[in-house]
Amino acid sequence: FGIPTAQGRITPNELFLTHHAAPVDFVTGTAYILYIYETFAFAVALALFARAPETRRMLRRFGWTFLAVNVAGILTYYLYPAAPPWYAQLHGFGPVDLTVQPSPAAASRWDDLTGIPYFKGFYSRGATVFGAIPSLHATLPFVCFLYARELRHRALTLGAFAFFLLVCFSAVYLQHHYILDLLVGLAYAGAGYFIDRRLRRPPTPPHAPAQPALT
């Protein structure tokens, strides 16, 4: 996913290190905060406003998929630890420094703009630095989009997809994920949704034995 420049090929993350603006910092930082609340809002909306039995069952399915992709993601962090872009920028690709503390990276610009130390406080309590793969910031909004499609509400589907794209862009822009991390996150979301669809598919009834022709 390199971008050709006069200095050679660079990643999108490296491009955004020098090309950023305060309005974009604000929008991306806000999206990075709201991504988890979108998940809760979708679940609450299903619980409060769903009338059809199938829609009510969707809430249970959505909850199990949400749990499954989160557990799978956290397990991956410890089975396959991967550094985020900001770590590579500060410490390079040499021996791993396990003493490094989690960092808000470019999201700290949102704190500076608003005067609210949200990201600095949030990441100071982070459990691990090496949890870039998969990007759950990409996984969860995509899960919301997949289930929103089942409601067949055009505005809701388009809104969920637009927010998913914004969070993905924010993850790269704010130096928290590479594009590869996002793609793995999408694979986790797709796998969770596919498994849910397979589990809820009714079994195919057995074929009735052929009846002898009447003569």
Backbone hydrogen bonds in HBPLUS format (Angstrom, degrees):
<---DONOR---> <-ACCEPTOR-->    atom                        ^
c    i                          cat <-CA-CA->   ^        H-A-AA   ^      H-
h    n   atom  resd res      DA  || num        DHA   H-A  angle D-A-AA Bond
n    s   type  num  typ     dist DA aas  dist angle  dist       angle   num
A0003-ILE N   A0010-ILE O   2.61 MM   7  5.18 154.1  1.68 149.5 158.8     1
A0010-ILE N   A0003-ILE O   2.95 MM   7  5.18 158.0  2.00 135.5 139.7     2
A0005-THR N   A0008-GLY O   3.11 MM   3  5.06 132.2  2.35 107.5 121.2     3
A0008-GLY N   A0005-THR O   3.05 MM   3  5.06 163.4  2.08 106.9 110.9     4
A0014-GLU N   A0011-THR O   3.04 MM   3  5.20 117.0  2.45 100.4 115.0     5
A0015-LEU N   A0011-THR O   3.07 MM   4  6.45 150.2  2.16 149.6 158.6     6
A0016-PHE N   A0012-PRO O   3.01 MM   4  6.31 156.2  2.07 151.8 156.8     7
A0017-LEU N   A0014-GLU O   3.27 MM   3  5.14 144.4  2.41  93.3 103.5     8
A0018-THR N   A0015-LEU O   3.28 MM   3  5.96 145.4  2.41 112.9 119.3     9
A0019-HIS N   A0015-LEU O   3.08 MM   4  6.13 131.2  2.33 138.1 151.8    10
A0025-ASP N   A0021-ALA O   2.86 MM   4  6.13 153.9  1.93 153.9 162.7    11
A0026-PHE N   A0022-ALA O   2.97 MM   4  6.23 153.9  2.03 153.4 159.3    12
A0027-VAL N   A0023-PRO O   3.05 MM   4  6.32 166.7  2.07 149.1 151.9    13
A0028-THR N   A0024-VAL O   2.90 MM   4  5.92 171.8  1.91 154.7 157.5    14
A0029-GLY N   A0025-ASP O   2.96 MM   4  5.85 154.3  2.03 138.2 146.3    15
A0030-THR N   A0026-PHE O   2.96 MM   4  6.06 157.3  2.01 145.7 152.0    16
A0031-ALA N   A0027-VAL O   2.97 MM   4  6.22 159.4  2.01 148.1 153.9    17
A0032-TYR N   A0028-THR O   2.91 MM   4  6.09 149.6  2.00 144.3 152.8    18
A0033-ILE N   A0029-GLY O   3.11 MM   4  6.40 131.2  2.36 138.3 150.3    19
A0033-ILE N   A0030-THR O   3.13 MM   3  5.15 134.6  2.35  96.2 108.6    20
A0034-LEU N   A0030-THR O   2.96 MM   4  6.21 160.2  2.00 152.0 157.5    21
A0035-TYR N   A0031-ALA O   3.11 MM   4  6.02 129.0  2.39 146.9 155.1    22
A0037-TYR N   A0034-LEU O   2.98 MM   3  5.02 115.6  2.41  98.3 115.3    23
A0038-GLU N   A0034-LEU O   2.87 MM   4  6.10 142.4  2.01 159.8 170.2    24
A0040-PHE N   A0036-ILE O   3.29 MM   4  6.72 157.0  2.35 144.1 149.1    25
A0041-ALA N   A0037-TYR O   2.83 MM   4  5.96 161.2  1.86 149.7 155.4    26
A0042-PHE N   A0038-GLU O   2.91 MM   4  6.08 155.6  1.97 148.8 154.6    27
A0043-ALA N   A0039-THR O   3.13 MM   4  6.38 159.6  2.18 146.1 151.3    28
A0044-VAL N   A0040-PHE O   2.88 MM   4  6.11 161.3  1.91 154.0 159.3    29
A0045-ALA N   A0041-ALA O   2.90 MM   4  6.03 158.7  1.95 146.6 152.5    30
A0046-LEU N   A0042-PHE O   3.05 MM   4  6.31 156.0  2.10 146.1 152.2    31
A0047-ALA N   A0043-ALA O   2.99 MM   4  6.25 153.4  2.06 145.4 153.0    32
A0048-LEU N   A0044-VAL O   2.88 MM   4  6.07 152.8  1.95 153.3 160.3    33
A0049-PHE N   A0045-ALA O   2.91 MM   4  5.69 163.2  1.94 148.7 153.5    34
A0050-ALA N   A0046-LEU O   3.22 MM   4  5.06 142.7  2.37 122.6 127.7    35
A0055-THR N   A0052-ALA O   3.08 MM   3  5.31 122.7  2.42 103.0 116.9    36
A0056-ARG N   A0052-ALA O   3.08 MM   4  6.43 153.3  2.15 152.7 160.8    37
A0057-ARG N   A0053-PRO O   2.93 MM   4  6.21 150.5  2.01 147.4 155.6    38
A0058-MET N   A0054-GLU O   3.04 MM   4  6.28 132.9  2.27 132.5 145.2    39
A0059-LEU N   A0056-ARG O   3.21 MM   3  5.47 133.5  2.44 100.2 110.8    40
A0061-ARG N   A0057-ARG O   3.04 MM   4  6.38 162.9  2.07 152.6 157.7    41
A0062-PHE N   A0058-MET O   2.72 MM   4  5.85 164.6  1.74 155.8 160.1    42
A0063-GLY N   A0059-LEU O   2.95 MM   4  6.11 156.6  2.00 145.1 151.4    43
A0064-TRP N   A0060-ARG O   3.08 MM   4  6.35 159.4  2.12 150.2 154.5    44
A0065-THR N   A0061-ARG O   3.00 MM   4  6.22 158.6  2.04 151.6 157.8    45
A0066-PHE N   A0062-PHE O   2.85 MM   4  6.01 160.2  1.89 151.0 156.8    46
A0067-LEU N   A0063-GLY O   3.00 MM   4  6.21 160.5  2.03 146.0 150.9    47
A0068-ALA N   A0064-TRP O   2.91 MM   4  6.06 162.1  1.94 146.2 151.5    48
A0069-VAL N   A0065-THR O   2.98 MM   4  6.15 171.6  1.99 159.1 159.5    49
A0070-ASN N   A0066-PHE O   3.22 MM   4  6.28 154.3  2.29 143.3 150.4    50
A0071-VAL N   A0067-LEU O   2.97 MM   4  6.17 166.1  1.99 156.0 159.6    51
A0072-ALA N   A0068-ALA O   2.92 MM   4  6.08 164.7  1.94 150.9 155.8    52
A0073-GLY N   A0069-VAL O   2.89 MM   4  5.93 152.6  1.96 138.2 146.0    53
A0074-ILE N   A0070-ASN O   2.93 MM   4  6.15 164.9  1.95 153.7 156.9    54
A0075-LEU N   A0071-VAL O   2.97 MM   4  6.13 162.4  2.00 151.7 156.7    55
A0076-THR N   A0072-ALA O   3.04 MM   4  6.19 151.4  2.12 141.3 149.1    56
A0077-TYR N   A0073-GLY O   3.07 MM   4  6.40 146.3  2.19 145.3 154.1    57
A0078-TYR N   A0075-LEU O   3.19 MM   3  5.53 129.2  2.46 102.0 113.6    58
A0079-LEU N   A0075-LEU O   2.94 MM   4  6.17 146.6  2.05 148.0 158.7    59
A0080-TYR N   A0076-THR O   2.70 MM   4  5.41 158.9  1.75 150.3 153.9    60
A0082-ALA N   A0130-PHE O   3.33 MM  48  4.73 141.3  2.49 101.7 104.2    61
A0132-ALA N   A0082-ALA O   3.20 MM  50  5.41 161.3  2.24 139.7 142.1    62
A0087-TYR N   A0084-PRO O   3.17 MM   3  5.57 128.6  2.45 107.6 119.6    63
A0088-ALA N   A0084-PRO O   3.35 MM   4  6.75 160.1  2.39 152.1 157.1    64
A0089-GLN N   A0085-PRO O   2.94 MM   4  6.22 153.5  2.01 156.2 164.2    65
A0086-TRP N   A0175-GLN O   3.29 MM  89  5.47 141.8  2.44 154.2 146.9    66
A0090-LEU N   A0086-TRP O   3.12 MM   4  6.27 148.5  2.22 140.8 148.1    67
A0091-HIS N   A0087-TYR O   2.75 MM   4  5.74 161.1  1.79 159.3 164.8    68
A0092-GLY N   A0088-ALA O   2.84 MM   4  4.46 137.5  2.02 118.6 124.4    69
A0100-VAL N   A0097-ASP O   3.49 MM   3  6.03 171.7  2.49 112.8 115.0    70
A0107-ALA N   A0104-PRO O   3.01 MM   3  5.31 142.1  2.16 140.3 136.0    71
A0108-SER N   A0105-ALA O   3.15 MM   3  6.05 169.5  2.16 122.6 125.9    72
A0106-ALA N   A0174-LEU O   3.28 MM  68  4.67 137.6  2.47 133.4 133.9    73
A0109-ARG N   A0106-ALA O   3.03 MM   3  5.74 163.1  2.06 117.4 122.3    74
A0110-TRP N   A0107-ALA O   2.99 MM   3  5.46 140.4  2.15 109.6 119.4    75
A0112-ASP N   A0108-SER O   2.99 MM   4  6.35 155.7  2.05 147.4 153.8    76
A0113-LEU N   A0109-ARG O   2.92 MM   4  6.12 149.1  2.02 141.8 150.0    77
A0114-THR N   A0110-TRP O   3.00 MM   4  6.16 164.9  2.03 155.2 158.2    78
A0115-GLY N   A0111-ASP O   2.75 MM   4  5.45 140.1  1.91 145.9 155.9    79
A0118-TYR N   A0116-ILE O   2.79 MM   2  5.52 140.4  1.95  98.2  91.5    80
A0121-GLY N   A0117-PRO O   3.09 MM   4  5.98 153.0  2.16 136.4 143.7    81
A0122-PHE N   A0118-TYR O   2.84 MM   4  6.01 157.8  1.89 151.3 158.6    82
A0123-TYR N   A0119-PHE O   2.92 MM   4  5.90 175.3  1.92 151.3 152.9    83
A0124-SER N   A0120-LYS O   3.21 MM   4  6.02 130.9  2.46 127.6 139.0    84
A0125-ARG N   A0122-PHE O   3.20 MM   3  5.70 156.0  2.26 108.4 115.4    85
A0126-GLY N   A0123-TYR O   3.18 MM   3  4.85 166.8  2.20 101.8 103.6    86
A0135-SER N   A0181-ASP O   3.21 MM  46  5.29 153.9  2.28 130.7 123.4    87
A0138-ALA N   A0135-SER O   3.03 MM   3  5.42 143.8  2.17 104.0 113.7    88
A0139-THR N   A0135-SER O   3.04 MM   4  6.35 154.1  2.11 140.8 149.0    89
A0140-LEU N   A0136-LEU O   3.09 MM   4  5.90 172.7  2.10 144.6 144.5    90
A0142-PHE N   A0138-ALA O   3.33 MM   4  6.29 149.0  2.43 141.1 149.7    91
A0143-VAL N   A0139-THR O   2.94 MM   4  6.24 148.6  2.04 150.6 160.2    92
A0144-CYS N   A0140-LEU O   3.02 MM   4  6.34 160.0  2.06 153.2 158.0    93
A0145-PHE N   A0141-PRO O   2.99 MM   4  6.24 154.6  2.05 141.2 148.0    94
A0146-LEU N   A0142-PHE O   2.94 MM   4  6.18 160.4  1.98 150.9 155.4    95
A0147-TYR N   A0143-VAL O   3.12 MM   4  6.41 161.2  2.15 154.4 158.1    96
A0148-ALA N   A0144-CYS O   2.82 MM   4  5.93 151.4  1.90 148.5 157.9    97
A0149-ARG N   A0145-PHE O   3.03 MM   4  6.23 145.6  2.15 148.7 155.8    98
A0150-GLU N   A0147-TYR O   3.07 MM   3  5.38 135.0  2.28 102.8 114.3    99
A0151-LEU N   A0148-ALA O   3.05 MM   3  5.47 147.9  2.16 108.9 118.1   100
A0152-ARG N   A0149-ARG O   3.10 MM   3  5.49 156.3  2.16 109.5 116.8   101
A0157-THR N   A0153-HIS O   2.90 MM   4  6.10 165.1  1.93 163.7 168.6   102
A0158-LEU N   A0154-ARG O   2.94 MM   4  6.13 170.2  1.95 157.7 160.0   103
A0159-GLY N   A0155-ALA O   2.89 MM   4  5.95 157.3  1.94 144.5 151.6   104
A0160-ALA N   A0156-LEU O   2.90 MM   4  6.04 160.4  1.94 149.2 154.2   105
A0161-PHE N   A0157-THR O   3.00 MM   4  6.20 156.6  2.05 147.5 154.1   106
A0162-ALA N   A0158-LEU O   2.89 MM   4  6.04 159.2  1.93 149.2 155.0   107
A0163-PHE N   A0159-GLY O   2.97 MM   4  6.13 157.7  2.02 147.1 153.1   108
A0164-PHE N   A0160-ALA O   3.01 MM   4  6.15 152.8  2.08 141.0 148.6   109
A0165-LEU N   A0161-PHE O   3.03 MM   4  6.33 159.7  2.07 150.0 154.2   110
A0166-LEU N   A0162-ALA O   3.00 MM   4  6.25 155.4  2.06 145.6 152.6   111
A0167-VAL N   A0163-PHE O   2.94 MM   4  6.18 159.2  1.98 153.3 157.9   112
A0168-CYS N   A0164-PHE O   3.04 MM   4  6.29 158.0  2.09 149.3 155.5   113
A0169-PHE N   A0165-LEU O   2.96 MM   4  6.20 163.4  1.98 151.1 155.4   114
A0170-SER N   A0166-LEU O   2.87 MM   4  6.06 155.9  1.93 146.1 153.6   115
A0171-ALA N   A0167-VAL O   2.91 MM   4  6.13 151.9  1.99 148.8 155.2   116
A0172-VAL N   A0168-CYS O   3.37 MM   4  6.71 151.0  2.46 146.8 152.5   117
A0173-TYR N   A0169-PHE O   2.85 MM   4  6.00 172.3  1.85 159.4 162.1   118
A0174-LEU N   A0170-SER O   2.83 MM   4  5.74 159.8  1.87 150.8 154.6   119
A0176-HIS N   A0171-ALA O   3.02 MM   5  5.34 146.0  2.14 160.7 170.0   120
A0177-HIS N   A0171-ALA O   3.04 MM   6  5.40 140.1  2.21 136.6 132.9   121
A0175-GLN N   A0172-VAL O   3.09 MM   3  5.24 163.0  2.12 110.8 114.2   122
A0181-ASP N   A0178-TYR O   3.08 MM   3  5.29 123.0  2.42  99.5 112.9   123
A0182-LEU N   A0178-TYR O   3.36 MM   4  6.82 149.0  2.47 143.7 151.5   124
A0182-LEU N   A0179-ILE O   3.04 MM   3  5.12 118.5  2.43  97.1 112.2   125
A0183-LEU N   A0179-ILE O   3.03 MM   4  6.41 156.0  2.09 153.2 159.7   126
A0184-VAL N   A0180-LEU O   3.04 MM   4  6.33 158.3  2.09 153.8 158.7   127
A0185-GLY N   A0181-ASP O   3.01 MM   4  6.23 153.0  2.08 141.6 149.7   128
A0186-LEU N   A0182-LEU O   2.88 MM   4  6.24 148.1  1.99 148.9 157.7   129
A0187-ALA N   A0183-LEU O   3.02 MM   4  6.30 149.5  2.11 142.3 150.6   130
A0188-TYR N   A0184-VAL O   3.01 MM   4  6.38 151.8  2.09 149.7 156.6   131
A0189-ALA N   A0185-GLY O   3.06 MM   4  6.37 159.2  2.11 146.4 151.8   132
A0190-GLY N   A0186-LEU O   2.81 MM   4  6.02 167.0  1.83 153.9 157.8   133
A0191-ALA N   A0187-ALA O   2.85 MM   4  5.96 157.1  1.91 146.4 152.9   134
A0192-GLY N   A0188-TYR O   2.95 MM   4  6.13 162.5  1.98 149.5 154.0   135
A0193-TYR N   A0189-ALA O   2.99 MM   4  6.20 162.2  2.02 152.5 157.2   136
A0194-PHE N   A0190-GLY O   2.87 MM   4  5.97 158.9  1.92 147.3 153.8   137
A0195-ILE N   A0191-ALA O   2.95 MM   4  6.11 162.1  1.98 150.9 155.1   138
A0196-ASP N   A0192-GLY O   3.08 MM   4  6.27 156.3  2.14 141.8 148.4   139
A0197-ARG N   A0193-TYR O   2.93 MM   4  6.22 158.5  1.98 150.2 155.9   140
A0198-ARG N   A0194-PHE O   2.93 MM   4  6.20 154.9  1.99 148.9 155.9   141
A0199-LEU N   A0195-ILE O   2.92 MM   4  6.12 155.3  1.98 149.8 156.4   142
A0200-ARG N   A0196-ASP O   3.11 MM   4  6.31 146.0  2.23 147.5 155.5   143
A0201-ARG N   A0198-ARG O   3.39 MM   3  5.30 154.7  2.46  96.5 103.8   144
